[in-house]
Amino acid sequence: MLPDKTHIKTIIIGAGPAGISCGYTLLKNGSDCLIIDRKEFPREKICGGGLTPQAHAFVDRIFNGLNYDYMDIRAIKMFYRKKYICSYSIDKGLRIVSRRDFDYTLLKEYEEKGGQRLTDIITKIEEEDDKIYLSLLSGKKLSCDYLIGADGANSIVRKYLQPDFKRGFLWLEKTVIENEKKDLQVYFDNRLKNGYLYKFPNPRGYVVGYGDRHTNTATFDKLLKEYDLMPDCKTKGAYIPMFDKQDYPFRKNILLAGDAGGYVDSITGEGLYFAFKSGENAALSIIQGKDYKQLNQPLMDIVKRRKRMARLFYFPPVHRLFIYLSGKPKWLERINRRVNRELSN
Ligand SMILES: Cc1cc2nc3c(=O)[nH]c(=O)nc-3n(C[C@H](O)[C@H](O)[C@H](O)COP(=O)(O)OP(=O)(O)OC[C@H]3O[C@@H](n4cnc5c(N)ncnc54)[C@H](O)[C@@H]3O)c2cc1C
């Protein structure tokens, strides 16, 4: 429901993890805000749905132990092409969610606490006298003091700040609805450049997906056939801002959070923790009157470090060594410890 007034202190575009985290934090602190999303919820979102230990700890903290449906996964089975290499044990568990249901649960929680939301599409952004004016597809016009771009990898807010930005890597996915419980599997393959193939179980069934520098449907189908993973369902695609340069201007009153701001891990494509955290930081910078870039610096440092690590990790000789050592029990233990550390902080 849209409030009667047409000026709102903060307008957030996007009701995904970044937008909800921002809106919920503003709401808890009594700060006026409105979330606008182009989709009616529940809506489909292409995603593995893997919440790392640091992501689910963050969700527990910010949403006060909110109940949501997930699969508790304690091991990642790793393959090189079809050959099984090893299994990483995840001490604090990965929680795999169906994004359709998870995002809807978060949005309902925000609305039950009194949060305001509107289904509409932003078509135009303009600025005058320190105010931001938004035109919506419905014909409505709204204004705000702060605009949060939490509208994903194709962000219209990012486009406004940086018209020529690149969206990152395309990833393809198939969603399968079934009851049988599955393992979490990751397939590396020397034919993929900076990417991998995965199978993630979730409470509704499972998803299979893949992405790299040159993602295309022909390669996806070929790999699925070769790996006997071919589910007979539709392929959908979405971008992940991997290797994003985050080279847009940081503004005081227009802030980018989540995928819109390029906050993802360039090794795995993980973005949920980064979306939640940057969304919270955007809200805190408004509430506390602090510089967003400064507040976000630790997160940006992690994103940059993971980008450097990704370049090394996917460099073919290093990647081959990593696969080889993962198959050696003594090394596996060390790598497994590192994996747990990276997923937890
Ligand atoms: C194939 C794939 C697999 C992934 N797997 C994982 C994983 O397992 N674990 C993980 O941590 N991350 C994963 N990610 C990344 C993760 O999905 C994103 O990082 C995360 O969704 C970012 O959240 P967000 O809130 O920034 O954006 P989104 O979740 O994309 O939400 C953006 C919202 O903005 C709305 N919107 C967009 N444009 C407009 C507009 N013009 N007007 C109004 N509303 C608009 C959209 O409808 C959407 O609801 C995956 C991504 C892909 C593509």
The ligand as a Gaussian input file, in Angstrom:
#p B3LYP/6-31G(d) Opt

LIG

0 1
 C       22.065000     -18.416000     -11.016000
 C       22.380000     -17.731000      -9.728000
 C       22.686000     -18.485000      -8.599000
 C       23.006000     -17.825000      -7.397000
 N       23.250000     -18.585000      -6.281000
 C       23.553000     -17.972000      -5.110000
 C       23.753000     -18.717000      -3.909000
 O       23.588000     -19.939000      -3.891000
 N       24.106000     -18.058000      -2.781000
 C       24.248000     -16.697000      -2.757000
 O       24.602000     -16.147000      -1.707000
 N       24.029000     -15.965000      -3.869000
 C       23.664000     -16.555000      -5.034000
 N       23.415000     -15.803000      -6.147000
 C       23.488000     -14.337000      -6.036000
 C       22.220000     -13.804000      -5.368000
 O       21.083000     -14.277000      -6.033000
 C       22.224000     -12.261000      -5.423000
 O       23.475000     -11.789000      -5.006000
 C       21.129000     -11.676000      -4.538000
 O       19.860000     -12.063000      -4.992000
 C       21.240000     -10.157000      -4.533000
 O       20.163000      -9.603000      -3.822000
 P       19.608000      -8.150000      -4.201000
 O       18.586000      -7.839000      -3.188000
 O       20.744000      -7.232000      -4.398000
 O       18.945000      -8.305000      -5.650000
 P       17.757000      -9.254000      -6.157000
 O       17.612000     -10.436000      -5.289000
 O       18.022000      -9.453000      -7.610000
 O       16.464000      -8.352000      -5.975000
 C       16.245000      -7.217000      -6.780000
 C       14.758000      -6.872000      -6.745000
 O       14.577000      -5.650000      -7.468000
 C       13.419000      -5.735000      -8.275000
 N       13.602000      -4.801000      -9.415000
 C       14.519000      -4.869000     -10.396000
 N       14.382000      -3.822000     -11.237000
 C       13.364000      -3.065000     -10.774000
 C       12.744000      -1.839000     -11.217000
 N       13.154000      -1.176000     -12.303000
 N       11.688000      -1.339000     -10.489000
 C       11.256000      -2.001000      -9.388000
 N       11.817000      -3.177000      -8.923000
 C       12.853000      -3.693000      -9.607000
 C       13.363000      -7.207000      -8.688000
 O       12.036000      -7.615000      -9.011000
 C       13.886000      -7.919000      -7.428000
 O       12.840000      -8.319000      -6.559000
 C       23.045000     -16.412000      -7.343000
 C       22.705000     -15.666000      -8.475000
 C       22.367000     -16.307000      -9.659000
 C       21.989000     -15.477000     -10.872000

